[in-house]
Amino acid sequence: ANSKNSENEAKKYLNCPNEKIGTIYAGVEEKFKNIEAIINESTTSKTLEKYNIQKPFILNLSYIESPHKNTLNLLKAYKNLAEKLKEKFKLVIVDNAKNENKFLEVTNELDINTKNIVYLGHISDKELLILYKSCSLFITTSLHEGFGFPALEAMSCNVPVISSNTTALKEIVNLEEATFNPYNIEELSKKIDEALVDKDSSEKLKQNFIKQEEKIFW
């Protein structure tokens, strides 16, 4: 298994004997260790301009049609932020299976003003790397993950990362201050606010990858 959580689920649900299973962690690709050779100020500016993204922004990778990604609660939590905070920090959602109609349906239903939300479809790996590196905060609100690559990838880009305290994500992020109950909208909003406003908190989140890299690698 690629996480202890997946190992434990296999034991529980598949009755897999202890001696038949073990955990070998996944990790981040080599490109994350040579990021400066791949992107520069010019390519970054062009990508942000292409998608009409002005810094600073919050980044999330999601599938709005997949309930386990919990995008609905992210949108609710973002809506609850102070107006001046939303004006300063846009929310950028990258959805490989982009469904504009579903996005508009959900935001209309929740009465969410989308002027500070950028909803994108599939982007290239290089563009994703640029968004990771450029964001002020990366957030994953999933209810269930077998590993949680985006969280670890964002951490490796030296940006603050906050995550659901569920399944493998809690294990990958492994920092209480960086996790939240994904079912609790108020707690999620508070955690976003804290990560964006409190400089000490933000710096601690940035440093988290150094500790995790020693344990989680290919």
Long-range contacts (C-beta under 8 A, 24 or more apart in sequence): 2-26, 2-146, 2-147, 3-146, 3-147, 3-148, 3-168, 3-171, 3-172, 4-168, 4-171, 5-146, 5-167, 5-168, 5-170, 5-171, 6-146, 6-147, 6-168, 25-215, 25-216, 25-217, 25-218, 26-147, 26-149, 26-152, 26-216, 26-218, 27-152, 27-216, 27-217, 27-218, 28-149, 28-152, 28-153, 28-156, 28-217, 31-125, 31-129, 32-129, 32-153, 32-156, 32-157, 33-156, 35-129, 35-133, 35-157, 38-126, 38-129, 39-126, 39-129, 39-130, 39-133, 43-126, 43-130, 44-130, 44-133, 44-134, 47-127, 47-130, 47-131, 48-130, 48-134, 51-92, 51-118, 51-120, 51-123, 51-127, 52-118, 53-90, 53-92, 53-118, 53-131, 53-134, 54-90, 55-134, 55-136, 56-88, 56-89, 56-90, 56-135, 56-136, 57-89, 57-90, 57-91, 57-92, 57-118, 57-134, 57-135, 57-136, 58-89, 58-90, 58-91, 58-92, 58-135, 58-136, 58-137, 58-138, 58-139, 58-192, 58-196, 59-92, 59-94, 59-131, 59-132, 59-135, 59-137, 59-138, 59-139, 59-154, 60-91, 60-92, 60-93, 60-94, 60-138, 60-139, 60-140, 60-141, 61-93, 61-94, 61-95, 61-140, 61-150, 62-93, 62-94, 62-95, 62-141, 63-95, 63-96, 63-97, 64-93, 64-95, 64-99, 64-102, 64-103, 64-106, 65-97, 65-99, 65-102, 67-143, 68-142, 68-143, 68-144, 69-141, 69-142, 69-143, 70-141, 70-142, 70-143, 70-164, 70-182, 71-106, 71-141, 72-106, 72-110, 73-141, 73-182, 73-183, 73-185, 73-188, 74-139, 74-141, 74-188, 75-106, 75-107, 75-110, 75-112, 75-117, 76-110, 76-185, 77-141, 77-185, 77-188, 77-189, 77-192, 78-112, 78-117, 78-189, 78-192, 79-110, 79-111, 79-112, 80-185, 80-186, 80-189, 81-189, 81-192, 81-193, 82-193, 85-193, 85-196, 85-197, 86-116, 87-116, 89-116, 89-136, 89-137, 89-196, 90-116, 90-117, 90-118, 91-116, 91-117, 91-118, 92-117, 92-118, 92-120, 92-131, 92-135, 93-117, 93-118, 93-119, 93-120, 94-120, 94-121, 94-123, 94-128, 94-131, 95-119, 95-120, 95-121, 96-121, 96-122, 97-121, 98-122, 129-157, 132-157, 132-159, 133-157, 133-159, 135-159, 136-160, 136-196, 137-161, 137-162, 137-192, 137-195, 137-196, 137-202, 138-162, 139-163, 139-192, 140-164, 140-169, 141-182, 141-188, 142-166, 142-167, 142-169, 142-182, 143-167, 143-182, 143-183, 145-169, 147-172, 148-172, 148-173, 152-209, 152-212, 152-216, 155-208, 155-209, 155-212, 156-209, 156-213, 158-206, 158-209, 159-206, 160-195, 160-201, 160-202, 160-205, 160-206, 161-205, 161-208, 162-191, 162-192, 162-195, 162-205, 172-212, 172-216, 173-208, 173-212, 174-208, 174-211, 174-212, 175-204, 175-205, 175-208, 175-211, 177-201, 177-204, 177-205, 178-205, 178-208
